[in-house]
């Protein structure tokens, strides 16, 4: 007959049950911590202790401070999130790269993005919106470009530069600008935007774009990728820039849909729309991409966004028709009359409002 021996205590696994209720975390049924945008609150019984993040432009938590301002943790990251030079002096903070929780269970070191888990340069499961990005691996993180993009929830990539948001806000009045902010996922906050009513055509255009079922990305970049009409993705897209000629400044502004009041010139912007169009420069997926030349002045950037975003982009959102969303020149060789008057009128109205708003500040 065999004998029963007690298991040594150092061989017994201790299990902790963690429950996530929105931004409140419970461990073994007891309130453990409360998350907020700039840090978290640790609970010890009924006593709260505040901890604060210092973040970089990508939302990575670089430093954790306690409520006295003492550094508790420092983090440095490789582009895809692996840490190096990590200092964890007095902190058990698990929220690091992109502000996501690093799950070190079983030594796997996975970041929890909500929709998916990220393992280094890839996700562990297929993108739930893979049909929107069919030119990219469904496992890729940030379209393999974590310097330019962030991925707030494992579903949708977003531009990371605040300059693009500033450009959009520059088309608006000072009052309307107060209602245009990013939410915690890096999107323009639709709830805040919808809470304000404005007679501004540019504000109403922005509201239509933000509330659309089509994803729209706005980028300040001279380089872009596009899909040609043969279905191949090309990486040679390039915007060009020419210095302004002060002898030809448009003092009134807004009368030419394709120029700027500053008379900066070149290929200043481009909209990449879904489907196939005569230009042969199409969106590589089902997203609308708006590219504006970053070499333009602040005023010219806002005017070109009025053209590309509030013109071509908005017309496509309203009509879902590539032909109605393009310029229709009756003689392209002479650059003469544009037959698409609804588009031209939309562009001019938005551009003139932008010029007026920029000059009023």
Long-range contacts (C-beta under 8 A, 24 or more apart in sequence): 35-95, 37-184, 39-64, 40-93, 40-95, 51-91, 51-93, 53-95, 53-99, 55-99, 57-160, 57-161, 57-162, 58-98, 58-146, 58-150, 58-160, 59-98, 59-99, 59-150, 59-186, 60-96, 60-97, 60-98, 60-99, 61-93, 61-95, 61-96, 61-97, 61-99, 64-91, 64-93, 66-90, 79-146, 79-147, 80-120, 80-121, 80-141, 80-146, 81-111, 81-118, 81-120, 81-146, 82-120, 98-150, 98-151, 98-152, 113-151, 113-152, 113-153, 113-154, 114-153, 114-154, 115-153, 115-154, 115-155, 116-154, 118-154, 123-154, 127-154, 127-155, 128-154, 128-155, 129-155, 129-156, 131-286, 132-215, 132-285, 132-286, 132-287, 133-157, 133-284, 133-285, 133-287, 134-285, 135-227, 135-233, 135-284, 135-285, 136-285, 148-221, 150-186, 152-184, 152-185, 152-186, 152-187, 153-185, 156-215, 157-217, 158-185, 158-186, 158-187, 158-217, 159-217, 159-218, 159-219, 160-186, 161-219, 161-220, 163-220, 163-294, 164-218, 164-219, 164-220, 164-292, 166-298, 167-218, 167-220, 167-292, 167-298, 167-301, 167-302, 167-305, 168-206, 168-218, 168-305, 168-309, 170-298, 170-299, 170-301, 170-302, 170-354, 170-357, 170-358, 171-202, 171-206, 171-302, 171-305, 171-306, 171-310, 171-350, 171-353, 171-354, 171-357, 172-200, 172-202, 172-203, 172-206, 172-357, 173-198, 173-200, 173-203, 173-357, 173-360, 174-360, 174-361, 176-200, 176-202, 176-203, 180-206, 200-353, 201-349, 201-350, 201-353, 202-306, 202-310, 202-350, 202-353, 202-354, 202-357, 205-309, 205-310, 205-314, 205-350, 206-310, 208-314, 208-317, 208-318, 209-309, 209-313, 209-314, 209-317, 212-317, 214-274, 214-286, 214-287, 214-288, 214-316, 214-317, 215-286, 215-287, 215-288, 216-287, 216-288, 216-289, 216-290, 216-309, 216-313, 216-317, 217-287, 217-288, 217-289, 217-290, 218-290, 218-292, 218-305, 218-309, 219-289, 219-290, 219-291, 219-292, 220-291, 220-292, 220-293, 220-294, 220-301, 221-291, 221-294, 222-291, 222-293, 222-294, 222-295, 224-270, 224-272, 224-289, 224-291, 225-284, 226-272, 226-281, 226-282, 226-283, 226-284, 227-282, 227-283, 227-284, 228-280, 228-281, 228-282, 229-276, 229-277, 229-280, 229-282, 233-284, 237-270, 237-281, 237-291, 238-267, 239-266, 239-267, 239-268, 239-269, 239-270, 239-291, 239-292, 239-293, 240-266, 240-267, 240-293, 241-265, 241-266, 241-268, 241-293, 241-295, 241-296, 242-266, 253-303, 253-351, 253-352, 253-355, 253-359, 254-303, 254-348, 254-351, 254-352, 254-354, 254-355, 255-348, 257-307, 257-311, 257-338, 257-344, 257-347, 257-348, 257-351, 258-307, 260-296, 260-299, 260-300, 260-303, 260-304, 261-299, 261-300, 261-303, 261-355, 262-296, 262-297, 262-299, 262-300, 262-303, 264-296, 264-297, 264-300, 266-293, 267-293, 268-292, 268-293, 268-296, 268-300, 268-304, 269-293, 269-304, 269-305, 269-307, 269-308, 270-308, 271-308, 271-309, 271-312, 271-313, 271-316, 271-325, 273-312, 273-313, 273-316, 273-322, 273-325, 274-316, 275-322, 276-322, 277-322, 277-323, 277-325, 277-326, 278-326, 279-326, 288-313, 288-316, 288-317, 298-358, 299-355, 299-358, 302-354, 302-358, 303-351, 303-354, 303-355, 305-354, 306-347, 306-350, 306-351, 306-353, 306-354, 307-347, 307-350, 307-351, 310-346, 310-347, 310-350, 311-343, 311-346, 311-347, 311-350, 312-343, 314-346, 315-342, 315-343, 315-346
